[in-house]
Amino acid sequence: MLKEEMIAMMTKAFEGQKLASGFTFKVLEAIKHIKINPMSNTNGVPWGISLAMGLVFVLLGLNPEIITLSQSNSVFNTLSSEAKVLEFAEIPANITRISEIANLKNGLGNDGNGMQIMPDVQNALFMAPQAEGGKWERKADMPNARGQSGAVAVNGKIYVVGGVEIVNGNFVQLSTTEEYDPIKDKWTKKANMPTARFLNYSVCEANGIIYAVGGFFGLPIVEAYDPITDKWTKKADLPTPRTHMCSAEANGKIYAMGGFRPDMKLVPTVEEYDPVNDVWTKKSDMPDARESASAVTIKNKIYVVGGDFTDNPNGWGPPIPKVWEYDPLTDKWTIKKSDMPTPRTGASAVVVDNKIYVINGFNGGQAFSVVEIYDPLNDIWTKCVDTITAKSFPVSCAVDGKIYVIGGFIGGAAPSPTVEEYDTGFRDTKKFVSPGEKLPSTWGQQKEK
């Protein structure tokens, strides 16, 4: 009843209105996650209409954080099992039960209030992301083929630094810095990094400055790049020189995690860098040593995915499927319940709309085109559209809801110049609805399947 009434009221409210791409998806996601609290018997607008009006004002207020994103058994148990189709623009977007699509959750999570989410409760409305993107597209190649680079997005531009290329049959470390403009689909040469390096060294952005940390083999060197001045600056060395590590920024600080020391020992070491004071501080070790992993940040918590454990820096161990969460404020690590469905090393990871896209990678010499999405809030994995090319060690960045996968190795050790773009359909909420603007899609009419 709730589902039909809410969608019917929203349909009536927005009938014939021009809305931004992704708006339909946002509304349904909001309906899915609404938590209904008991109300006293007072006179006023009927609760159903009030709720619909609330949704309208919240969505047009362009602040998705206002909506309480918690699940409630009382809401989910009222959802019918019938699949629907909501048509908007020229693309039909299927709304179905999560149990009927590729739900890759390996273990039960909780609803944020200590209550386990059972399979029946997971059968909420879900719209496949393919409805608003659905495929990868080739973009302008990098000027040079390279793998094991570092990359970060700053102010709508993507900066790819370092890595390795093949010259006359030999691997050559690079200091190259190149800027990619997604709007113009154009590459521009920038100032070279002072130190050439490759192989899972860390590249992070903090306060608009790009930091390159460590590198092959066990470099302690840290260098900072200012995209505005196009200049590199030497910074305080990494206390534990490492390669094959991962890193992420949270609360304005950078965290370097795991990797190999120069003595070829794999370590779980975590060190925090304060860019303001140019100081490194030791932090709690990871639950275990890990190399060639990826790290990203959501709501100031860091998530480490992929990678492997091995005592041989020239070889690869079995990939680690576990997801680790680190809270810099408490300096504590948590092992999440849901394992990554496709364990792999040398994958790239990027965040869009508080979800982690884990892209490509390899296992046992096999490169993957696999893309899987992790939702930390619900501890759930889902399948996304595969990339065009199977790769290991690419880099990836997100700009305005679009993901760019750049470079990497094809067929084991052949560096690639390719760039692939995937549109998730998510957009910055500040751009979501603009008065007087002609917007691309129309609120659809609900139809029985």
N, C-alpha and C positions, 0 to 999 in steps of 0.2 A: 504493500500500500504506500509506504513512505516513498519508495523509489518512483512509482508512477505519478504520485501527486506532486512531488518536487519537480520532476522533469517537465510535467505538464504545465505547472505554474511558471517555470523558467522559460519554457517554449512560448507561452502566451506573452510573457513580459518582453521577450526579445524577438518576437515574430517579425520578420522582414528587416531586422536591424543589421547593419554592416558592422562586423566585429573583426578584430585582429586574428590572424592565424594562430591557433592554439587556444582561443578563448573557450571553445566548446569543451576541450579536454580539461581546462582549468575548472570549469563549472562542475563537471562530473567528478573530478578529483575532490573538489570541495564537498560535494554531496556525500561522497563515499566516506569522508573522514569526519563528518559532523558528529559531535557528541551532544546529545540532548540531555539537559539537566532538568530535574523536576521543578515545576513552577507552582506557585500558589494560585488558588482559584480567584483571580481578579478579573475585573471587566477590562476589555480592551480589544485590540485587533485579534482575530482568531489566530492560534499559534502557527498554523500551517502557512497562512499568508504572511504573518510576521517573519517567519523563518525565511520564506522566499524573498521577501523584501530585504531582509538582512543580508542574504547572499548577494542580491543585486548591488547593494551599497558597498559591501565588502569588496566585491570583484571590481566594481567601477572605481573604488577607492584605491585599487591597484596595490594592495598590501596583503599578500597571501598569508603573512605571519599572523594576521588577526584571527584567522580561522583556527579553532582548536583541533590540532591534528592528532586526535586520539581515537582509538576504536572502542566501540561499545557493543556488547552482545545484544542489547535491546534493539539497536539499529540494524545490525547485520542479520539477525535472525528473521527480520521482517522482509528481507529481500527475496523476491521470487527467483526461480531458477531459469526463467525464460530468457533467451538471448534476444537482444534488440539490435537494431541498426539505426544509428543516427546519421543522417546525411547532411553534409555541409559542403559548400563550394561544389566541386565536381568529383570529390573523392569520398566514397562511403567509408566510414570509420566504424569498425565492429566493436560493439560493447558486449562483453561476454563475461562469464565467470572465470575467475583466475584458475580454477581447477581444470578448465577446458583449454588453457593455453600453456605455453612452455614456462611453468613455474619450477625453478630449479632449487628451491629451498631444500636444504639437507636436514635441517633440524628445526624444532619448534622454537619460536621466539616468544616475546611477551608484548603486552600492549602498552608498556610504559608505566603501568600501575601495578606491576608484579603479577599480572594475570597472564597465563599462557594463552597464546592464540592457537586454537585448535583448527584443523583443516576446514571445518564447516564455516568458521568465522572468516577464513581467508577468501571465501567465495563472494567477494565484494565486486562492484562494478569495476571494470578495467578496460582501458582503451589501448590497443597495441600502438607502440610508438611509430610503427610504419605508416600510420594514418597521416602523420604530419611531416614525414621525411621519407623514411622507408628505403633509402638506397644510398650507397656511396657513389660519389662522383669524382673523377679525376680533375685535378687543378694543375696549374703551371708547375712543372718540375723545378726542384732546386737547381741552381747553376752547376753544382757538382754532386755526384753520387757519394753518399757517406752513410755510415752507420755508427751506432753507439755515441751519438751526439748528446747534447743537452739542449733543452728548449723551454721557453717560458713566454707567456703572453703579457704584454704591458701596454696599456692604453690602446687596445684594439689591434696591435701589431704583434707578430710572433717573431722571436729572436732565436735562431738556431746557432749554437756555438760548438766548436771543437768537433771531435769524432775521429773517424778513420776512413781513409780512402785507399784504393789500390793504384799504385804507380809502378809500371813495368813489372807487374806481378808481385810487388811487395806492399805490405801494409804500411801506411804512413800516417802518423798522428797529425792532427790539424789544429790550427789556432784560428781558423776561419770563423767570422761572425757575419751572418746574413739576416736581413730583416724581410719578413713576408707581410704584405698588405692584403688581407683577405678580400677587401672590397674591390681593389684594383686587380687582384690576382697577379701580383707583381713582386719579384725579388729585388732587393737592393743590397749591395755590398757595404759592410760597415767595418769599423776599425778592428783589426785582428786582436784576439786575446793574447796577452804577453807570453803565456805558457801554453804550448800545444799539449793536448791531453785527450784521452778517450777512455772508454770502457766504464760505463756506469758511474762517472763522477757526478757530483751533485750540482744542479743549477736551480736556483730559487730566486724569487722576487720578493723584496721587502721594501715598502715605501717607495716604489717606483725604480729601485736600483736592482740590477741583476747580479747575483753572486755565484761564482764558479768555485767549487770546493773539491779538493782532492783529485784523484785520477790515476791512470796507469803509470807505474806500478807503485802504489802507496805514496802518492804525492801529498805533502802537507800544505801545498800552496793554495791560498785563497785570493781571488781577484774579483773586483767589483766593476760593473759596467753601467754607465749612465747613458741611457738611450737619447737623452736630450742633447748632451754635449758630445756624444760619440767617443767617450774616453774611458779607459780602463785604469783602475787604481789598485795597488797592492794593499792587502789587509792582513790581520793577524793570522798566523798559520794555524791549521787544524792540529790540536794537541796529539791526536792519534792519527797519523797519516794512513790513508786508506784508499782502496779502489773497490769497485763492485758494490759500493754502498748505495743507499737511497737517502733522500732528504725531503723535507717539507717545511713550509713556513707556517707559524701559528702565533698569534698575538704579537706580530712584528719581529719575532725571533725565528732563527733557522735551526733545524734539528738534523744532524748527520747521524745515520743509523746503520749499524752492521758493516759488512764488507771485510776485505782482506787487509791485514797489515803488511808492511814490507817484508816481514819474516814469513809470509805466506800463511799466517794463522788467521782463520776465519773467526771473527769476534762479534759479540752482541752489543758492543759499545754504542752508547748514545751521548752525543755532546751538543750543547746548545750554544748558538752564536748570537750575541747581542750586537746588532749593527750600529746602534747609537754609540756604544762605548767600545766597540771593536774588541770584545772579550768573549772567550770560550769558557763554558762551565760544564763539568761532568754531570750527567743525569743517570737515572735508573736504566740498567741494561734492558734490552729487549728480552722477552721470555726465552729466546734461544738465538743462536747465531744464524744469520741469513745473508745471502748475497744475491745480487742481480734481481732484487725486488723493486717494487714501485711504492711510492708513498704519496698520499694526497691529504688535504685538510678539509673537513666539513665542520662548521660551527666551532672552530678552534680545537677540534680533536683530530688527531692524526691517525690515518689508517694505512697499514702496511699489507700489501697483497703480493702474491707470487714470489718468485725467487726459489732458491734451493739451498741445501746444506751439503757441503763437500769439503774434504781436507785437501783437495787437489785444485789449486787455482787455475790449472791448465785444462781442467775437465769440468763436468757438470754432474751434480748429484740429483737425486729424485726431487722434483718440484714439491714445494710445501703448499698444501691447500688451505691452511689456516689463515684467518684474517685477524690481525692484531690491531687493537685500538689503544692509542696513547693519549692521556690527558695531561698536557703540560702544566696545568694549574696544580694538580695533585701529584704529578710525577709518578703516575701509576699506569701499568699496562693491563689490558683485559683481552683475553682470547675470546673471540666471538663464537657463537654456536654453529653458524652456517659456514661450511667450507666452500671454497671456490669450486664450482662444478668441473672446470677444466684446469687442473693444476698445470702451471707452466712457469718457465724462467724467461727473462728477457722480454716481458710484456711491458706495455706502457699503460698508464692510468691517468684519467682526467675526470674532473667533476663538472656536472651540469645539473642544476636544479637539485642540489643536495643528494645526488646519486653518483656512484662511481662507475665509470665505464672502463673495463679492463680489456685491452685491445692487443691482439696478436700474441707473440711469444712463441716458445718452442718447448718440446719435451722429447728427449731421446733422439735428437737430430731431426725431428719433424717440426717444421714451422707451421703456425696456425693462422687462419684468417678469422678465427673465433672472436666475437665480442660479447661479453657478458656484463650485466649491470647489477651492481650491489646497492641495496637500499639499507643503510645502517640503522635507520629509525626502526624498521621492522625486521632487520636481520634476514633479508630475503634476496635471493639471486634470481634474475630473469635473463632470458636470451634476447640478444639484439641481432640486427642484421650483420652478417659477416662482411668484412672488408673485401675489396676487389682482389687484393694481393695478399698471400700468406707471407708473413715477415717475422723476423726476430729483431729485437733491439731497435724498434722505431722510436720516435718521440711523438708526443701528442699534446695538443693545446686546445682550449675551447675559447671561442670568441663569439659573444652574443648568441649562445645556444647552438653554435655550429662547432663540430669537432674536426680538427685537422690532424691527420696522421702522416708523419713526414719521415722519409728516409728509412733506414733499417737495412737488414740483410735478407736477400732472397736466395733460396737454395743453399743455405748454409753460410757462405762467406762472400757473397757478391753484394757490395754496397749498392743501394738503390737511391735514385734522385726523386722518386715519385711522391706526390702529395695527393691524399684522398680526403674529401670533405663529406661529413654526414650532418644533416640538419635534424636536430632532435625535436624541433618545433617549439622549444622553450625560448622565451625572450625576456629581456630585462623588463620588469613590471612597470618601470617608469615610462617605457615606450609602448606599453600594452594597448592603451586606447588614447588617442589624441584627438581632441575636439576639432571638427572641420576637416579631418583627414579622410581620404578614401581608403577604406580597409578591405582586405582581400576576401573575406569569407562571410557567410550569412548563417545566423542561427538556424539550425535545421528543424525539420519536423520529425517527431518520433514516429516510427512505424513498427508494426509487428513483423518479426522476421518471417 
